[in-house]
Amino acid sequence: MPILSGLPTSSIDLLATEARLERFSRGQTIFRRGTAPTGLYFVIGGSVKLLAQDADGREKVIELFSSGQMFGEIGIFMHSSYRAWAQAVDRCTLVHVDRHHVMAAIEQDQELSARMLREVSARVQKLIDAICTTS
């Protein structure tokens, strides 16, 4: 995971505590809209799409995630239920990191916190750019 590269061992160890490997089949739901976030996901293999419904009730792909990327952090940081849902595009392998360990790690490690902020900011900018080019 590029976001974790070069971080102190203590931060990695904290994230790894109770982290679990999860496998999903093509089309399988990873989390549902309206459910409480349980943690952060890192994509090890395969790909995942984040979906939402538009005003007409049609599914819209918000983002695609592939190997080395993370997702699911917004619900953790916002302390709110998921506003979208995640689904496996193909067979995928993910690492799920418990939300309490994510929060403890970013409180302990300023560099990890800054990297996550940059990652989320870059994704928001990408979404803004996409909206501007389709409007």
Backbone bond lengths (Angstrom), bond angles and torsions (degrees), N, CA, C in turn:
res aa  C-N    CA-C-N  psi(-1)  N-CA   C-N-CA  omega(-1)  CA-C   N-CA-C  phi
1 M - - - 1.438 - - 1.527 109.16 -
2 P 1.311 118.09 114.87 1.464 120.54 -179.58 1.530 113.44 -55.58
3 I 1.319 117.41 -37.36 1.466 120.62 -177.64 1.524 112.09 -64.06
4 L 1.332 116.92 -24.07 1.465 120.90 -178.12 1.526 113.03 -96.74
5 S 1.314 117.31 -9.76 1.459 121.94 -175.81 1.530 111.87 -59.71
6 G 1.330 115.95 126.90 1.455 121.77 176.21 1.516 115.73 80.32
7 L 1.320 117.85 3.70 1.473 119.88 177.64 1.524 110.37 -73.94
8 P 1.324 117.45 156.46 1.465 120.22 177.55 1.533 111.07 -59.61
9 T 1.312 115.31 146.12 1.464 121.49 179.11 1.518 111.44 -55.54
10 S 1.322 117.10 -35.92 1.469 120.28 -178.89 1.532 111.40 -61.45
11 S 1.323 117.32 -37.26 1.472 120.70 178.49 1.523 110.89 -70.00
12 I 1.321 115.99 -43.39 1.470 120.76 178.31 1.520 109.76 -62.26
13 D 1.327 116.64 -44.03 1.468 120.72 179.71 1.523 111.26 -61.27
14 L 1.314 116.74 -40.51 1.463 120.48 179.96 1.529 110.84 -64.91
15 L 1.324 116.39 -42.14 1.463 120.04 177.39 1.528 111.53 -66.37
16 A 1.319 115.75 -36.09 1.470 120.16 -177.13 1.526 113.04 -74.37
17 T 1.330 117.53 -19.97 1.458 120.47 179.91 1.525 108.58 -60.14
18 E 1.291 115.84 120.26 1.469 123.55 -179.68 1.526 113.97 63.11
19 A 1.327 118.37 12.59 1.468 120.15 172.98 1.525 107.11 -67.83
20 R 1.322 115.90 147.62 1.463 117.82 -179.38 1.525 110.41 -137.61
21 L 1.319 113.33 147.85 1.452 121.67 177.16 1.527 107.86 -83.61
22 E 1.315 117.03 131.49 1.465 121.40 179.26 1.520 108.79 -129.43
23 R 1.324 115.17 138.31 1.468 120.70 178.73 1.528 109.19 -116.23
24 F 1.327 115.26 140.37 1.457 121.05 -178.97 1.524 109.39 -130.97
25 S 1.319 115.63 143.41 1.459 122.24 176.19 1.522 109.47 -85.41
26 R 1.313 115.13 162.62 1.463 120.56 177.78 1.532 109.78 -54.67
27 G 1.347 116.07 129.59 1.456 121.71 177.83 1.521 115.06 84.47
28 Q 1.324 117.16 -7.25 1.469 120.11 -178.28 1.532 110.60 -73.53
29 T 1.329 115.89 139.33 1.462 121.53 179.17 1.521 110.19 -78.46
30 I 1.322 116.52 132.87 1.463 122.78 179.46 1.522 109.68 -92.63
31 F 1.320 116.76 -47.31 1.465 120.68 168.75 1.519 108.46 -146.90
32 R 1.314 115.29 155.93 1.467 121.86 -175.89 1.531 111.57 -106.67
33 R 1.310 114.50 151.30 1.465 121.49 174.21 1.529 108.56 -59.40
34 G 1.334 116.13 136.94 1.458 120.67 177.39 1.518 114.96 89.89
35 T 1.338 117.02 -9.53 1.463 119.02 178.39 1.526 110.12 -88.25
36 A 1.316 115.21 157.49 1.469 120.80 179.59 1.526 109.81 -77.03
37 P 1.318 117.42 135.69 1.461 120.90 178.36 1.528 111.41 -64.44
38 T 1.315 114.94 135.04 1.464 119.80 177.59 1.515 111.69 -103.89
39 G 1.317 117.41 -17.31 1.451 119.31 -178.84 1.516 112.56 172.01
40 L 1.300 113.29 -169.07 1.453 124.22 -178.39 1.521 107.60 -105.91
41 Y 1.313 117.41 146.26 1.464 121.98 179.50 1.523 110.12 -116.30
42 F 1.324 115.69 138.30 1.458 122.75 170.79 1.520 107.04 -114.52
43 V 1.330 116.98 131.32 1.458 121.07 179.26 1.528 108.50 -84.67
44 I 1.328 115.21 121.25 1.466 121.43 178.07 1.524 109.70 -94.50
45 G 1.310 116.45 -39.45 1.462 121.89 179.30 1.513 109.88 -155.13
46 G 1.331 116.49 152.56 1.456 120.61 -178.27 1.513 110.79 84.12
47 S 1.333 115.06 -164.46 1.460 119.16 179.76 1.524 110.84 -145.80
48 V 1.334 114.01 157.49 1.462 123.04 -174.55 1.522 107.81 -133.21
49 K 1.335 115.72 142.49 1.466 118.76 174.21 1.518 109.51 -115.67
50 L 1.327 114.77 142.56 1.458 122.84 175.28 1.525 106.21 -100.64
51 L 1.334 116.23 127.01 1.461 121.53 -173.16 1.518 112.25 -122.18
52 A 1.330 115.30 152.87 1.464 122.03 173.13 1.523 106.95 -144.60
53 Q 1.316 116.27 165.69 1.461 120.94 176.50 1.520 109.85 -99.66
54 D 1.335 115.47 137.86 1.461 118.33 175.47 1.531 109.30 -84.69
55 A 1.312 117.28 -178.33 1.469 122.04 -176.03 1.529 112.46 -61.32
56 D 1.334 116.93 -24.41 1.468 121.33 179.50 1.524 112.62 -91.39
57 G 1.334 116.47 3.99 1.458 120.34 178.69 1.519 114.95 84.49
58 R 1.323 117.31 7.10 1.469 120.95 178.69 1.519 110.38 -85.53
59 E 1.330 114.69 145.79 1.467 119.98 176.56 1.520 109.35 -72.10
60 K 1.328 115.24 136.68 1.463 121.16 175.07 1.517 108.50 -126.12
61 V 1.313 116.03 133.22 1.457 120.25 175.58 1.521 107.35 -79.23
62 I 1.329 115.46 121.13 1.459 121.46 -179.20 1.523 110.43 -88.16
63 E 1.337 115.27 -46.34 1.462 121.01 -178.85 1.518 109.92 -150.18
64 L 1.328 115.35 156.03 1.457 122.94 172.21 1.519 108.02 -118.60
65 F 1.322 116.11 138.48 1.460 121.74 179.73 1.519 108.96 -123.44
66 S 1.331 115.66 137.26 1.461 120.60 178.56 1.526 109.50 -128.61
67 S 1.303 115.31 -175.50 1.459 121.77 -174.83 1.532 112.47 -49.04
68 G 1.337 115.18 130.32 1.459 121.69 178.68 1.518 114.14 94.32
69 Q 1.321 117.24 -9.21 1.465 120.17 -178.38 1.528 111.46 -98.17
70 M 1.330 115.47 161.33 1.466 121.64 178.23 1.520 109.47 -118.48
71 F 1.321 115.39 156.00 1.461 120.57 174.28 1.526 108.87 -155.66
72 G 1.321 115.30 166.31 1.459 121.13 179.34 1.514 114.28 93.39
73 E 1.326 116.92 -0.41 1.468 120.33 -175.21 1.527 113.18 -76.60
74 I 1.304 117.79 -25.92 1.466 119.37 -175.38 1.522 111.32 -62.88
75 G 1.318 116.80 -42.68 1.462 120.13 177.30 1.516 112.61 -61.00
76 I 1.330 115.71 -35.59 1.470 120.39 178.87 1.527 109.89 -67.33
77 F 1.330 116.02 -48.75 1.457 120.15 -176.07 1.525 112.38 -69.93
78 M 1.324 116.93 -31.14 1.464 121.30 -177.78 1.527 112.25 -87.27
79 H 1.318 117.08 -8.94 1.476 121.50 -177.15 1.525 110.66 53.04
80 S 1.325 115.37 45.13 1.460 120.02 -179.02 1.524 109.92 -140.22
81 S 1.308 115.91 167.59 1.461 120.03 178.98 1.531 109.52 -70.94
82 Y 1.337 114.86 161.92 1.462 119.75 178.68 1.525 109.95 -65.18
83 R 1.314 116.25 136.34 1.469 121.29 178.10 1.520 110.98 -99.09
84 A 1.314 115.99 -1.99 1.462 122.60 177.97 1.528 106.58 -139.54
85 W 1.302 116.39 -178.51 1.460 118.71 174.83 1.517 109.07 -131.93
86 A 1.328 115.21 159.17 1.462 121.49 -177.49 1.521 108.73 -117.94
87 Q 1.327 114.72 141.00 1.455 121.05 -176.86 1.527 109.29 -141.44
88 A 1.330 116.00 142.40 1.458 121.21 177.84 1.527 109.43 -71.07
89 V 1.326 116.91 127.30 1.461 121.89 176.51 1.519 108.85 -75.28
90 D 1.315 115.32 -40.08 1.459 123.19 176.74 1.523 106.72 -142.61
91 R 1.314 116.68 -174.08 1.465 117.58 176.75 1.516 107.84 -58.88
92 C 1.321 116.70 131.09 1.459 118.54 -178.36 1.525 111.09 -140.82
93 T 1.310 113.21 155.74 1.455 122.19 177.19 1.518 107.10 -121.14
94 L 1.328 114.88 128.32 1.460 121.50 -177.91 1.517 110.03 -126.19
95 V 1.327 115.88 154.46 1.461 121.23 167.75 1.518 106.03 -108.21
96 H 1.318 115.87 124.79 1.462 122.22 178.83 1.520 107.50 -101.21
97 V 1.334 117.21 124.01 1.463 123.01 178.60 1.525 107.67 -110.84
98 D 1.312 116.55 122.38 1.457 122.94 -178.80 1.531 111.00 -53.36
99 R 1.332 116.07 138.27 1.469 121.53 -175.43 1.527 113.27 -59.48
100 H 1.330 117.44 -34.59 1.468 120.08 179.40 1.529 111.00 -65.93
101 H 1.324 116.18 -36.64 1.465 120.08 178.94 1.531 111.18 -73.08
102 V 1.330 116.48 -34.26 1.469 119.99 175.80 1.526 109.50 -62.46
103 M 1.323 116.37 -49.46 1.468 120.30 -178.80 1.529 111.48 -62.73
104 A 1.329 117.13 -41.62 1.468 120.44 178.73 1.526 110.55 -63.09
105 A 1.338 116.98 -40.96 1.466 120.67 -178.44 1.524 111.40 -66.80
106 I 1.335 118.09 -41.29 1.468 118.11 -179.18 1.525 111.97 -74.73
107 E 1.317 117.25 -25.93 1.469 119.55 174.56 1.524 110.90 -71.64
108 Q 1.316 116.53 -31.57 1.463 122.59 -177.92 1.529 111.94 -83.35
109 D 1.332 117.57 -32.65 1.459 121.38 -170.99 1.532 110.58 -121.91
110 Q 1.329 115.66 105.82 1.462 121.54 -178.88 1.526 112.38 -62.11
111 E 1.319 116.51 -35.68 1.466 120.13 -179.87 1.529 110.78 -65.84
112 L 1.322 117.36 -43.43 1.463 120.80 177.17 1.528 110.00 -61.50
113 S 1.312 116.51 -43.64 1.462 121.62 178.28 1.529 110.50 -58.66
114 A 1.317 117.12 -46.11 1.465 121.63 -179.80 1.528 111.12 -64.92
115 R 1.326 117.21 -39.98 1.466 120.39 179.08 1.528 111.11 -64.60
116 M 1.317 116.10 -42.49 1.469 119.02 179.32 1.524 110.50 -65.31
117 L 1.317 117.04 -39.88 1.460 121.18 177.76 1.529 110.54 -62.23
118 R 1.335 117.05 -43.34 1.467 120.60 177.84 1.528 111.01 -63.09
119 E 1.333 116.08 -42.60 1.469 121.02 179.99 1.527 110.98 -60.88
120 V 1.319 116.98 -49.63 1.466 121.17 -179.67 1.532 110.07 -64.58
121 S 1.324 117.41 -41.05 1.467 121.09 179.25 1.524 111.15 -62.65
122 A 1.320 117.30 -41.66 1.465 121.25 178.87 1.528 110.74 -63.56
123 R 1.323 116.86 -39.25 1.464 120.31 178.84 1.526 111.16 -68.41
124 V 1.322 117.58 -39.42 1.469 120.76 176.76 1.529 109.32 -62.16
125 Q 1.323 117.09 -44.20 1.465 120.45 179.37 1.523 110.90 -61.90
126 K 1.325 116.83 -40.35 1.465 121.25 178.37 1.533 110.43 -62.88
127 L 1.326 117.25 -41.07 1.468 120.95 177.92 1.530 111.23 -65.61
128 I 1.328 116.61 -40.48 1.470 120.59 177.38 1.525 109.98 -62.02
129 D 1.328 116.42 -44.75 1.467 120.45 178.27 1.527 111.03 -60.06
130 A 1.332 116.77 -41.44 1.469 120.93 179.72 1.525 111.02 -64.70
131 I 1.312 116.81 -41.32 1.470 120.75 178.74 1.530 110.19 -63.70
132 C 1.324 116.16 -42.52 1.466 120.52 -178.26 1.529 112.00 -66.36
133 T 1.316 118.08 -32.53 1.465 120.13 -178.59 1.523 112.53 -82.99
134 T 1.339 117.82 -17.95 1.467 120.11 179.64 1.521 112.48 -100.41
135 S 1.313 117.17 -7.43 1.478 119.64 -178.02 1.501 111.76 -86.10
